[in-house]
Amino acid sequence: MTQASQPAVQSSAHPEGLSMLEKRRIEAEILKEVYETLKASHGEEIAKKTIAESVRRSAIEQARAFAAAAPGGPSLQAFQDVMPLWTKGGALEIEFKEQTDTSFTFNVVRCRYAETYKAMGLSEIGHLLSCNRDGAFCEGYDPRLKLDRSQTIMQGASHCDFKYSYEK
């Protein structure tokens, strides 16, 4: 995969020209108000659970659209080919570790998603808005795609360790 690769997914799954970071910032502006409203009316625990479940469901639906738009159907290669949407504009700084037809491993060493949520005053739920999506995306994209991750920048680690595997 090269960073210059053009994502195969068009407007049905993601608006053309809009970076994923920009999309997440727009979503977070709305979800911030929903979170604060729920927190005031139902408490922090219910507010966090509601945001987490809503974002998870959204990720699954968006993943289904990506899978439907993947040339030849979903695969680990097709998944890798859309990575530029998430990294566009330096949103993520990545150290690639392994790329095969069954494994895709990398570390995120800088996460502008985390920086954006912090600047928006959303540090306490940033992991729900962003990191929470990653495993759920696999569910909607292809059940054979699995994510193993033990830490995230969003929750205070020095880097995020992504280990995707693809069962053939």
N, C-alpha and C positions, 0 to 999 in steps of 0.2 A: 504494500500500500504506500502510496506517496501522498504527501500533504497537498499536492496539486491535483489529485484525483477529483473529478467532478462527481458529487453525489448523484445517484440514480433516482433519488426521490424528488418529486416535484411538489407542487402546491397541495396535492391531496394529503400529504403527510406533514409538510412543512412549507410555510410561505417562502417563495423564492426571494433571495437577497437578504432575508432576515437571519441574523446569527442566532444560534440557540441561546446564547447569553442574553441577547436582547429580548428574545421571546420569554425567557425565564424571568427577567426583570419586570416585564409587563405583567406576567402572571402573578408575580410576587406582590406587586402594588395592590392588586385586587385581593389576593389571599391574606395579605397583612390586615386588611380591614375585616375580612371574614374572621380571621383568627382573633383579633381584638374584641370583636362583637361576641363571638362564642365564649371567649374567656370571661368576659364581663357577665354574660347571662348564664353560663353553664359550668364555669370553672376551667382552669388550665388543662387538667387531664382530658376532659371531654373535647376541648378545643384542639389539643394536639392530636388526639385520636381521629377526630373528624378531618383535620387537614391531612394527616398521614394517609387515611383511607381514600380520600378524594384524589390526592396526588397519585397514589398507587393505581387507582382505576383509570385515571387520565393517561398514565404511562402505558398501561396495557393497551388501551384503545389507540394511542398514537403508534405504538409498536406494531399493532395489527395493520395500520395504514402503511408503515414502512415495509412490512413483510409483503403486503399486497403489491407494492410498487417495485419490489426487488426483481431485477431481471433474472428470469429462470427460477424465481422463488427464493425464499430465505436460505441463507447459508452463512457460514462464518466469514467468507470472503465478502459477500454482499454487506454484511454487518460492518466489516472493516472499511468498506468503501464509503460508508456514510459518516465515518469519524470526522471528516473535515467540518461537518455541521457543528459538532460540539467543540471543536478547537478553533473555529474561525475567529479571527481578530485577536489571537493570543489568549483565548479564554482559558485554555489549559496548556500547561507546559508538561510535556510527556517524555519519559525515558522508556523507549520500547525495549522489552526483554526478550520476547519470543513471539514469532508469528508462524504458525503452521496451518494446515487445513483443519486441525482439531484443537488448537490452542492459540490464545491471543493474550499475552501477558505484558503489562506495562505498569509503570508508576507515574502518577501525577505528582509533580514536584511543585507546581504552582497552580492554584485554582482561583480564577477570577470570579467564579460563581460564589465561593465562600467570601471573597472580598466584597462583592456586590451586596450580598445579604447582610454582611456586617455593617456596611455603609448605610443600608436601609433600616438598620435597627432590628434585623431579623435573625441575629446569631442564634437565639434560642430555638428557632425552628428551621434554620437553613438546611439541616440534614434531612428534615421532612420534605422540604421543597425540592431538593436536588438529589442527594445521595439515595434517598428512599426510592427514587425512580429507577435506578439502575437494575436491580434485581427484578422489579416488576416489568421492566421493559423486556427482559428475557422471556418472561411468561407469555407476553402478548406476541412477541416476534416469532419465536419458535421454541417449543418445549424442550428441544434438544440442546438449546443454548443455556448454559449455567454460569453463574457468577459466584466466585469466592473472593471475598474481600474482608480483611481483618481490621482495617483502620482507614480513617479519612482525615484530610486536612480540616474539613468542616467541623469535626469533633475534636480537634486539637492535635492530631498527629503531624509529623513532619512531612508525610506524603500519603497518598492513597495508593493501595496496592490492588490493582485489578488483575484477576486471573479468570479469564473466560475459557470455558471448555465447550466443545461441540461434539455431541455424541452422534456418530454416523449411523 
